[in-house]
Amino acid sequence: MSKTVTVEELEEHLRERLEDVRNGQSVTVVDGTVTIAVIEPPSVPRAHVIPHDPALRLQDFKPGAPLRNTGAVEWLIEERERERSGKKRS
């Protein structure tokens, strides 16, 4: 669904037009007979922000053991063997 509005109407009813976009409607903005903008809803769903504990600080991060420097082929072989045996990655 699409709605066409003039620049003046967009200025007067900006919040309403943005609400239309939020509800899935495209808004085409025209100046006279020239289309100057199309406002569309995002093509991907909005990301959900995961709240974090503000008491956690970067200084409190304790890294795990360093990763082994394994070649890609060795890693792939190990991964396939792990999958075939049904063992989970640690």
Residue pairs with C-beta under 8 A, 6 or more apart in sequence:
1 24
1 25
1 26
2 25
2 26
2 27
2 28
3 17
3 20
3 25
3 26
3 27
3 28
4 27
4 28
4 29
4 30
5 13
5 17
5 27
5 28
5 29
5 30
6 29
6 30
6 31
7 29
7 30
7 31
7 36
9 17
10 17
10 27
10 29
17 27
17 39
18 39
20 27
21 27
21 39
21 40
21 41
22 41
24 41
25 41
26 38
26 39
26 40
26 41
27 38
27 39
27 40
28 35
28 37
28 38
28 39
29 35
29 36
29 37
29 38
29 39
30 36
70 78
82 88
82 89
